[in-house]
């Protein structure tokens, strides 16, 4: 019974980390798009 619970937790955290990675990839894509449209973002050392 405890093994089943641990397996469930493991899968659940895998899903969470996948969701976080996808969100991060979306943000990177968004920042790249802005970089193409407006030049580098200020925090990356560029000027707007």
MDAnalysis code that builds the backbone (N, CA, C; Angstrom):
import MDAnalysis as mda
import numpy as np

u = mda.Universe.empty(144, n_residues=48, atom_resindex=np.repeat(np.arange(48), 3), trajectory=True)
u.add_TopologyAttr("name", ["N", "CA", "C"] * 48)
u.add_TopologyAttr("resid", np.arange(1, 49))
u.add_TopologyAttr("resname", ["UNK", "UNK", "UNK", "UNK", "UNK", "UNK", "UNK", "UNK", "UNK", "UNK", "UNK", "UNK", "UNK", "UNK", "UNK", "UNK", "UNK", "UNK", "UNK", "UNK", "UNK", "UNK", "UNK", "UNK", "UNK", "UNK", "UNK", "UNK", "UNK", "UNK", "UNK", "UNK", "UNK", "UNK", "UNK", "UNK", "UNK", "UNK", "UNK", "UNK", "UNK", "UNK", "UNK", "UNK", "UNK", "UNK", "UNK", "UNK"])
u.atoms.positions = np.array([
    [0.823, -1.201, 0.000],
    [0.000, 0.000, 0.000],
    [0.869, 1.269, 0.000],
    [1.906, 1.254, 0.839],
    [2.804, 2.423, 0.888],
    [3.577, 2.552, -0.428],
    [3.944, 1.413, -1.010],
    [4.647, 1.461, -2.299],
    [3.798, 2.096, -3.378],
    [2.499, 1.781, -3.346],
    [1.581, 2.377, -4.319],
    [1.526, 3.891, -4.138],
    [1.455, 4.319, -2.877],
    [1.415, 5.757, -2.581],
    [2.694, 6.446, -3.056],
    [3.847, 5.827, -2.800],
    [5.118, 6.407, -3.223],
    [5.213, 6.486, -4.745],
    [4.718, 5.462, -5.417],
    [4.710, 5.488, -6.885],
    [3.843, 6.631, -7.390],
    [2.674, 6.790, -6.755],
    [1.791, 7.884, -7.141],
    [2.485, 9.230, -6.958],
    [3.142, 9.421, -5.793],
    [3.843, 10.683, -5.538],
    [4.943, 10.916, -6.577],
    [5.668, 9.867, -6.894],
    [6.746, 9.976, -7.869],
    [6.212, 10.430, -9.224],
    [5.126, 9.800, -9.672],
    [4.527, 10.185, -10.954],
    [4.010, 11.615, -10.911],
    [3.392, 11.966, -9.780],
    [2.822, 13.305, -9.644],
    [3.914, 14.361, -9.763],
    [5.045, 14.153, -9.072],
    [6.125, 15.135, -9.147],
    [6.791, 15.135, -10.518],
    [6.800, 13.997, -11.188],
    [7.283, 13.982, -12.578],
    [6.419, 14.891, -13.445],
    [5.102, 14.781, -13.278],
    [4.200, 15.631, -14.053],
    [4.421, 17.104, -13.729],
    [4.607, 17.405, -12.452],
    [4.852, 18.798, -12.062],
    [6.128, 19.330, -12.701],
    [7.179, 18.528, -12.699],
    [8.441, 19.012, -13.259],
    [8.336, 19.174, -14.773],
    [7.571, 18.301, -15.421],
    [7.361, 18.448, -16.867],
    [6.591, 19.737, -17.149],
    [5.562, 20.008, -16.347],
    [4.787, 21.236, -16.535],
    [5.670, 22.467, -16.313],
    [6.526, 22.430, -15.297],
    [7.417, 23.553, -15.030],
    [8.401, 23.740, -16.187],
    [8.915, 22.648, -16.726],
    [9.853, 22.741, -17.840],
    [9.172, 23.329, -19.076],
    [7.919, 22.929, -19.320],
    [7.200, 23.478, -20.471],
    [6.949, 24.970, -20.297],
    [6.592, 25.374, -19.083],
    [6.351, 26.790, -18.821],
    [7.635, 27.568, -19.021],
    [8.743, 27.024, -18.563],
    [10.041, 27.665, -18.724],
    [10.387, 27.796, -20.210],
    [10.123, 26.734, -20.973],
    [10.411, 26.773, -22.409],
    [9.550, 27.836, -23.097],
    [8.287, 27.976, -22.655],
    [7.431, 29.015, -23.220],
    [8.008, 30.396, -22.945],
    [8.508, 30.588, -21.718],
    [9.068, 31.894, -21.380],
    [10.317, 32.173, -22.194],
    [11.158, 31.156, -22.379],
    [12.374, 31.343, -23.181],
    [11.996, 31.699, -24.610],
    [10.992, 30.993, -25.161],
    [10.542, 31.280, -26.515],
    [10.020, 32.713, -26.615],
    [9.244, 33.131, -25.607],
    [8.676, 34.477, -25.589],
    [9.776, 35.529, -25.537],
    [10.786, 35.274, -24.677],
    [11.894, 36.234, -24.588],
    [12.683, 36.294, -25.896],
    [12.853, 35.158, -26.559],
    [13.559, 35.166, -27.841],
    [12.779, 35.960, -28.872],
    [11.454, 35.804, -28.854],
    [10.619, 36.540, -29.795],
    [10.752, 38.046, -29.552],
    [10.716, 38.448, -28.289],
    [10.883, 39.860, -27.961],
    [12.272, 40.331, -28.395],
    [13.271, 39.479, -28.181],
    [14.623, 39.837, -28.588],
    [14.703, 40.085, -30.086],
    [13.971, 39.296, -30.866],
    [13.964, 39.513, -32.316],
    [13.225, 40.792, -32.670],
    [12.133, 41.087, -31.930],
    [11.328, 42.252, -32.281],
    [11.937, 43.564, -31.790],
    [12.495, 43.545, -30.555],
    [12.900, 44.796, -29.921],
    [14.366, 44.846, -29.548],
    [15.128, 43.804, -29.803],
    [16.498, 43.760, -29.317],
    [16.519, 43.080, -27.954],
    [17.696, 42.877, -27.388],
    [17.805, 42.132, -26.134],
    [17.084, 42.831, -24.995],
    [16.595, 42.043, -24.049],
    [15.954, 42.609, -22.866],
    [17.004, 43.257, -21.973],
    [16.614, 44.290, -21.233],
    [17.590, 45.021, -20.411],
    [18.340, 44.127, -19.432],
    [17.658, 43.136, -18.786],
    [18.366, 42.338, -17.791],
    [19.392, 41.414, -18.432],
    [19.338, 41.233, -19.738],
    [20.345, 40.386, -20.375],
    [21.537, 41.219, -20.859],
    [21.573, 42.486, -20.473],
    [22.719, 43.321, -20.798],
    [22.498, 44.208, -22.010],
    [21.390, 44.005, -22.702],
    [21.106, 44.857, -23.854],
    [20.358, 46.107, -23.420],
    [20.065, 46.958, -24.374],
    [19.226, 48.114, -24.030],
    [18.015, 48.080, -24.945],
    [16.904, 48.585, -24.436],
    [15.678, 48.508, -25.208],
    [15.554, 49.681, -26.126],
])
